[in-house]
Amino acid sequence: MIYLVEDEADIRELVIYTLQNTGFEARGFANGRGFWQAAEKTFPDLVLLDIMLPDEDGLAILKRLRAAAADLPVMMLTAKGTEYDKVRGLDAGADDYLTKPFGMMELVARVKSLLRRRPAAEADDYEIDGLSVSLPRRRVVADGKEVSLTLKEFDLLAFLLKNAGIVLTRNQILSAVWDYDFEGETRTVDTHILTLRGKLGVCSGVIQTVRGVGYRIGRQK
């Protein structure tokens, strides 16, 4: 998914039309507010970003993006073409810079180049039945919505994901997540599983109970 933040409607519509007809999924936004609302539900694979925007300017958006996703490809699209403006954008973390007016063929070529350069998903990134988890970023998205977990809830989910398909006993979970082993202790694990499922909502079914044994991660039926 490619997101474009551009307040000029004619440019926004032309770019989105071009991208969609080139085979990309793309959405356009007139300001930062609409962009952030959409990003909370579906995080983009690449962002095209104007500098001069009516509320939050492009450099401010770029700064927030870099704090959330250091490897997200971002291209600045702007009428500002001086060397100083380009340096500001690149120093702020932009991966490329295209000055208006620009040709659609060049834009598409640069988009393809940026997407090719993006590293493949890390081994510690998991996708299962609408649940997306990035262990390095400690980020959880369930059914398109970011989920806030406590430290232990996240560690519990991470341990289950790393052993997906394997039935884990409560004592194994206790030892790995809480760093202690107490035979017969189940309440800590069961309570955290219950709250974790509650926060995952419609994706909660990926955590399966194996009666008399423990829990595992598996696809929902």
C-alpha positions in Angstrom: 0.0 0.0 0.0 1.3 3.4 -1.0 0.1 6.6 0.8 0.4 10.1 -0.8 0.0 13.2 1.4 -0.6 16.1 -1.0 -3.0 19.0 -0.5 -3.3 19.9 -4.2 -6.3 17.9 -5.3 -5.3 17.8 -9.0 -1.8 16.4 -8.3 -3.1 14.0 -5.7 -5.7 12.5 -8.0 -3.3 12.2 -10.9 -0.6 10.5 -8.8 -3.1 8.0 -7.3 -4.7 7.3 -10.7 -1.2 6.6 -12.2 -0.1 4.4 -9.3 -3.3 2.4 -9.4 -3.1 1.9 -13.1 0.4 0.7 -12.8 -0.7 -2.1 -10.4 -0.1 -0.5 -7.0 -2.6 -0.1 -4.2 -2.6 3.7 -3.4 -4.5 6.2 -1.3 -4.3 9.9 -1.1 -4.7 12.4 1.8 -5.0 16.1 1.8 -3.4 16.5 5.2 -1.5 14.8 8.0 -4.6 14.2 10.1 -6.2 11.9 7.5 -2.9 10.2 6.8 -2.3 9.3 10.5 -5.9 8.0 10.9 -5.4 5.7 8.0 -2.0 4.6 9.1 -3.4 3.5 12.4 -5.5 0.9 10.6 -3.2 0.0 7.7 0.4 0.9 7.8 1.8 1.8 4.3 4.7 0.1 2.5 5.8 3.5 1.1 4.9 7.2 1.6 5.0 10.0 -0.9 5.0 13.2 1.1 4.6 16.9 0.2 6.4 19.4 2.4 3.9 22.3 2.3 0.8 21.0 4.0 -2.1 22.9 5.7 -1.7 21.5 9.2 1.3 19.3 10.0 4.1 20.0 7.4 5.8 17.2 5.6 9.1 17.3 7.6 7.2 17.0 10.8 5.3 14.0 9.5 8.6 12.5 8.3 10.1 12.9 11.7 7.2 11.0 13.3 7.4 8.3 10.7 11.1 7.7 11.3 10.4 7.3 15.0 7.8 4.7 14.2 9.4 2.9 11.3 13.0 3.5 10.5 13.1 1.4 7.3 9.8 2.7 5.7 10.6 4.2 2.3 9.6 7.9 2.0 9.9 10.1 -1.0 9.4 13.9 -0.8 7.3 15.4 -3.5 7.5 19.2 -3.4 7.6 22.5 -5.3 10.6 23.4 -3.2 13.6 22.6 -5.4 16.5 24.5 -3.9 19.6 22.5 -2.8 18.9 23.6 0.8 15.4 22.2 0.8 16.6 18.9 -0.6 19.3 18.6 2.0 16.7 19.4 4.8 14.4 16.6 3.5 17.2 14.1 3.1 18.8 14.9 6.4 15.4 14.4 8.0 15.3 10.9 6.7 13.8 11.0 3.3 15.0 8.2 0.9 14.3 10.2 -2.3 13.3 13.7 -3.4 11.3 14.7 -6.5 10.6 18.3 -7.4 7.4 19.5 -9.0 6.5 19.4 -11.8 7.5 15.8 -12.3 6.7 13.2 -14.9 4.5 10.3 -14.0 6.9 7.8 -15.6 9.8 9.0 -13.5 7.6 8.9 -10.4 6.6 5.3 -11.0 10.3 4.3 -11.8 11.4 5.8 -8.5 8.6 4.2 -6.5 9.6 0.8 -7.9 13.3 1.4 -7.1 12.5 2.3 -3.5 10.3 -0.7 -3.0 13.0 -3.0 -4.4 15.6 -1.5 -2.0 13.3 -2.1 1.0 14.7 -5.1 3.1 12.6 -8.2 3.3 10.5 -8.8 6.3 12.7 -9.8 9.3 12.6 -13.3 10.7 11.1 -11.8 13.8 8.0 -10.4 12.0 4.9 -12.6 12.1 1.6 -12.6 10.2 -1.2 -15.0 11.0 -5.0 -14.6 10.5 -5.1 -10.8 10.6 -2.5 -10.6 13.5 0.7 -8.8 12.7 3.6 -8.8 15.2 7.0 -7.2 14.8 9.3 -8.3 17.7 12.1 -5.8 17.0 9.6 -2.9 17.1 7.4 -4.5 19.8 4.4 -3.7 17.6 1.2 -5.6 17.5 -1.6 -5.0 15.0 -4.8 -7.1 15.2 -7.4 -6.8 12.4 -5.8 -3.5 11.2 -5.7 -1.9 14.6 -2.6 -1.4 16.7 -2.8 -3.1 20.1 -1.2 -1.9 23.3 0.3 -4.7 25.4 2.0 -4.7 28.7 5.6 -6.0 28.9 4.7 -9.5 30.0 1.7 -9.7 27.6 4.0 -8.9 24.7 6.7 -11.4 25.9 4.1 -14.1 26.3 2.7 -13.5 22.8 6.3 -13.4 21.4 7.2 -16.8 23.0 4.1 -18.4 21.6 4.8 -17.0 18.1 8.4 -18.2 18.2 7.1 -21.7 18.9 4.0 -21.5 16.6 2.4 -24.9 16.2 4.0 -26.3 19.3 2.0 -27.1 22.4 3.6 -25.3 25.3 2.9 -26.3 28.9 2.1 -23.7 31.5 5.4 -24.5 33.3 7.4 -24.0 30.0 5.7 -20.6 29.6 6.3 -19.6 33.2 10.0 -20.5 32.9 10.5 -18.7 29.6 8.4 -15.5 30.2 8.6 -15.1 34.0 11.9 -16.8 34.5 10.7 -19.1 37.2 9.3 -22.6 37.6 6.7 -23.5 40.1 4.9 -26.9 39.6 1.2 -26.6 39.7 1.2 -22.7 39.2 -1.3 -22.0 36.4 -3.1 -18.8 37.4 -0.4 -16.4 36.2 -0.3 -17.9 32.7 -4.0 -18.4 32.5 -4.8 -14.8 33.6 -2.3 -13.3 31.1 -3.7 -15.5 28.3 -7.2 -14.3 29.1 -6.3 -10.6 29.1 -4.1 -11.1 25.9 -7.0 -12.7 24.1 -9.3 -9.8 25.2 -6.9 -7.3 23.7 -6.5 -9.2 20.4 -10.2 -9.2 19.8 -11.2 -11.0 16.6 -7.7 -12.4 16.3 -7.8 -14.0 19.8 -8.5 -17.4 18.3 -4.9 -17.8 17.1 -4.1 -18.6 20.8 -5.4 -22.1 21.2 -6.0 -24.0 24.5 -4.9 -27.6 24.6 -6.9 -29.1 27.4 -4.8 -30.6 30.2 -1.5 -29.4 28.6 -1.2 -25.7 27.8 -1.4 -23.3 24.8 -0.2 -23.0 21.3 -0.4 -20.5 18.3 -2.3 -21.9 15.4 -4.6 -20.7 12.6 -8.2 -20.0 13.5 -10.7 -22.5 12.3 
